[in-house]
């Protein structure tokens, strides 16, 4: 199994500047989206699940009615990698499409 290199602090800072709404929390990046309603929140989670399966990289997801929080980290590498920032970009696109 190939490893994915950890991002440096500078690389993480640079990536987050291109990912509005995402914040660093230790070895993770986090974004909370507020959606119009529960149906939109579930739609969003379904689409992100499809993207995550395709990337073989899975976020932690917490859904509370119309609020969904995504938390990304590459657990196998012990921190943040390009897998996280790439999926964060896809999640951001999905949030916009869901009305968040």
Backbone bond lengths (Angstrom), bond angles and torsions (degrees), N, CA, C in turn:
res aa  C-N    CA-C-N  psi(-1)  N-CA   C-N-CA  omega(-1)  CA-C   N-CA-C  phi
1 X - - - 1.456 - - 1.528 108.44 -
2 X 1.332 116.36 124.39 1.458 121.20 -179.42 1.523 109.98 -73.69
3 X 1.309 114.84 145.41 1.456 119.27 178.04 1.524 109.54 -95.40
4 X 1.307 115.22 155.97 1.456 122.60 176.50 1.518 106.63 -111.54
5 X 1.340 117.73 124.86 1.468 118.95 -176.58 1.525 113.11 -65.76
6 X 1.326 115.06 144.23 1.461 121.04 175.38 1.517 109.60 -67.29
7 X 1.319 116.13 145.95 1.456 121.29 175.00 1.527 109.27 -80.55
8 X 1.325 116.26 145.66 1.460 120.64 174.51 1.524 108.82 -75.34
9 X 1.318 116.23 165.36 1.465 120.22 177.00 1.526 110.72 -56.52
10 X 1.336 116.61 -41.64 1.472 120.36 -179.97 1.527 110.93 -64.82
11 X 1.321 117.40 -39.96 1.469 120.56 178.80 1.526 111.18 -66.19
12 X 1.315 116.84 -37.76 1.464 121.07 178.25 1.526 109.71 -65.92
13 X 1.330 116.81 -46.44 1.462 121.30 178.60 1.519 110.59 -58.43
14 X 1.321 117.09 -45.19 1.467 122.15 179.20 1.530 110.80 -62.08
15 X 1.326 116.60 -44.99 1.469 120.55 -179.71 1.521 111.18 -62.86
16 X 1.318 117.43 -41.42 1.464 120.74 -178.30 1.527 111.99 -66.45
17 X 1.327 117.50 -28.50 1.461 120.53 176.19 1.521 110.78 -64.53
18 X 1.334 116.38 -24.44 1.467 121.61 179.75 1.526 112.03 -97.52
19 X 1.328 116.83 1.94 1.463 122.59 -178.19 1.531 110.19 -125.22
20 X 1.342 117.44 74.77 1.461 119.88 -178.78 1.531 111.49 -55.08
21 X 1.330 114.51 139.42 1.458 120.25 178.64 1.525 114.16 91.64
22 X 1.322 117.32 -17.07 1.462 121.56 179.47 1.521 108.92 -91.25
23 X 1.333 115.83 141.12 1.462 122.17 178.44 1.513 109.09 -132.35
24 X 1.303 114.55 151.78 1.458 119.61 176.03 1.520 109.41 -85.63
25 X 1.313 115.11 138.72 1.460 122.50 175.00 1.525 106.39 -136.18
26 X 1.324 116.01 86.49 1.464 120.54 -176.68 1.512 111.29 65.82
27 X 1.331 116.46 -119.99 1.459 121.62 -179.29 1.524 112.29 -94.81
28 X 1.327 116.84 22.46 1.460 121.30 178.06 1.520 109.90 -132.95
29 X 1.338 114.99 162.95 1.455 120.86 166.97 1.523 106.44 -119.40
30 X 1.339 115.38 144.50 1.459 121.40 -169.79 1.525 109.86 -135.39
31 X 1.334 114.55 141.05 1.466 119.91 171.41 1.524 108.69 -143.16
32 X 1.313 115.39 136.09 1.463 121.82 174.11 1.516 108.21 -111.30
33 X 1.322 115.40 130.55 1.462 121.78 179.18 1.519 109.54 -114.00
34 X 1.316 115.76 137.97 1.467 121.42 173.67 1.521 106.70 -106.45
35 X 1.328 114.89 121.87 1.444 121.47 -176.43 1.525 110.21 -106.21
36 X 1.333 117.53 166.29 1.463 119.79 -178.15 1.526 113.84 -61.56
37 X 1.335 116.87 -33.79 1.460 119.94 -177.74 1.525 109.64 -164.42
38 X 1.325 115.83 -179.96 1.458 121.66 -177.88 1.528 112.11 -63.46
39 X 1.315 117.06 -39.47 1.468 120.53 -179.98 1.528 110.67 -61.43
40 X 1.320 117.20 -42.56 1.465 120.66 177.91 1.530 110.87 -65.09
41 X 1.322 116.77 -37.58 1.462 120.65 178.99 1.526 110.70 -64.73
42 X 1.318 116.75 -43.06 1.471 120.50 179.41 1.529 110.15 -68.14
43 X 1.328 117.38 -39.53 1.472 120.64 175.86 1.520 109.56 -56.97
44 X 1.336 116.28 -46.43 1.459 121.31 179.62 1.526 110.78 -59.28
45 X 1.303 117.76 -48.51 1.459 121.19 -179.32 1.532 110.33 -60.54
46 X 1.318 117.56 -40.45 1.471 120.76 178.09 1.529 111.67 -61.31
47 X 1.333 116.91 -44.61 1.468 120.13 -179.39 1.528 110.93 -67.05
48 X 1.329 116.50 -41.98 1.466 119.75 178.74 1.531 110.13 -64.38
49 X 1.319 117.25 -36.29 1.475 120.39 177.22 1.528 110.31 -60.66
50 X 1.325 117.28 -41.35 1.469 120.89 177.41 1.523 111.08 -63.14
51 X 1.341 116.87 -45.10 1.463 121.00 178.88 1.529 110.95 -62.91
52 X 1.329 115.84 -41.83 1.462 120.53 -179.03 1.524 111.10 -64.60
53 X 1.316 117.27 -41.65 1.465 120.52 177.81 1.522 110.55 -62.53
54 X 1.335 116.55 -43.62 1.465 120.72 179.97 1.524 111.54 -62.16
55 X 1.337 116.39 -35.75 1.467 121.37 -179.60 1.523 112.40 -87.22
56 X 1.329 117.36 -9.07 1.465 122.91 -173.26 1.533 110.27 51.78
57 X 1.336 113.69 45.36 1.466 121.34 -179.88 1.523 106.65 -148.28
58 X 1.314 117.42 121.17 1.463 120.69 -166.37 1.532 112.27 -120.68
59 X 1.334 116.06 124.20 1.459 120.10 178.12 1.525 111.12 -79.55
60 X 1.312 115.52 158.95 1.464 120.42 165.91 1.524 105.05 -81.28
61 X 1.328 116.70 133.46 1.459 121.78 -176.58 1.520 109.25 -127.64
62 X 1.337 114.92 131.17 1.460 121.56 175.58 1.520 107.05 -123.08
63 X 1.332 116.72 120.39 1.456 120.55 -179.57 1.524 108.59 -114.47
64 X 1.324 115.08 128.60 1.470 123.37 179.29 1.522 107.35 -132.63
65 X 1.310 115.76 93.78 1.461 123.72 -176.95 1.532 110.36 54.88
66 X 1.322 119.23 -101.79 1.466 120.46 -177.18 1.534 112.05 -106.97
67 X 1.317 117.09 12.16 1.467 122.06 179.69 1.535 108.10 -115.48
68 X 1.335 115.94 126.39 1.453 121.31 -178.89 1.529 108.40 -125.43
69 X 1.339 116.02 128.81 1.459 121.07 177.70 1.526 108.82 -112.04
70 X 1.327 115.14 130.95 1.457 122.94 177.65 1.522 108.43 -112.12
71 X 1.312 116.10 135.79 1.461 122.31 179.40 1.533 107.00 -130.96
72 X 1.336 115.22 125.03 1.461 121.04 -177.13 1.514 111.89 -120.11
73 X 1.321 115.43 138.07 1.457 123.86 172.27 1.520 106.60 -163.54
74 X 1.316 116.76 147.56 1.458 120.23 176.02 1.517 107.06 -92.31
75 X 1.318 115.72 90.99 1.466 121.52 -173.70 1.531 112.00 -58.52
76 X 1.330 116.95 -37.61 1.465 120.16 -178.28 1.525 112.20 -64.98
77 X 1.338 116.99 -22.87 1.469 121.14 179.96 1.526 111.99 -102.92
78 X 1.324 116.94 -9.98 1.455 120.32 177.83 1.511 114.60 79.56
79 X 1.321 117.78 27.02 1.460 119.59 179.51 1.513 111.90 171.64
80 X 1.312 115.51 -154.60 1.459 121.90 -175.48 1.521 111.43 -95.86
81 X 1.335 114.29 134.65 1.465 121.45 177.72 1.524 108.60 -130.78
82 X 1.322 115.54 177.50 1.460 120.45 177.11 1.527 111.13 -61.78
83 X 1.324 118.25 -24.57 1.468 120.20 176.08 1.533 109.69 -57.95
84 X 1.317 116.42 -39.20 1.465 121.18 -177.99 1.522 111.45 -70.15
85 X 1.312 116.89 -47.73 1.459 119.20 -177.48 1.531 110.84 -69.63
86 X 1.333 117.60 -34.53 1.461 120.28 176.87 1.528 110.93 -63.88
87 X 1.337 116.26 -47.74 1.461 119.46 -179.82 1.530 110.54 -67.41
88 X 1.320 117.97 -34.57 1.467 120.84 176.97 1.525 110.50 -59.06
89 X 1.320 117.13 -40.63 1.462 120.42 177.09 1.521 111.97 -62.27
90 X 1.324 116.44 -42.24 1.461 120.28 177.58 1.530 110.94 -64.84
91 X 1.330 116.30 -41.52 1.464 120.21 178.87 1.525 109.93 -62.60
92 X 1.312 117.29 -41.66 1.467 120.49 178.49 1.523 111.10 -59.25
93 X 1.335 117.00 -41.94 1.459 120.58 177.80 1.529 110.24 -62.32
94 X 1.319 116.46 -42.11 1.469 120.69 179.72 1.539 111.33 -65.98
95 X 1.336 116.74 -38.03 1.459 120.40 177.93 1.535 109.65 -61.15
96 X 1.310 116.66 -44.45 1.471 120.59 178.67 1.527 110.72 -61.31
97 X 1.335 116.33 -43.09 1.459 120.62 -179.19 1.532 112.01 -65.68
98 X 1.339 116.21 -27.61 1.467 120.85 -179.01 1.525 112.71 -86.92
99 X 1.330 116.59 -2.68 1.460 119.95 178.57 1.504 114.25 91.65
100 X 1.332 116.56 17.80 1.454 120.88 -179.51 1.495 113.33 -97.59
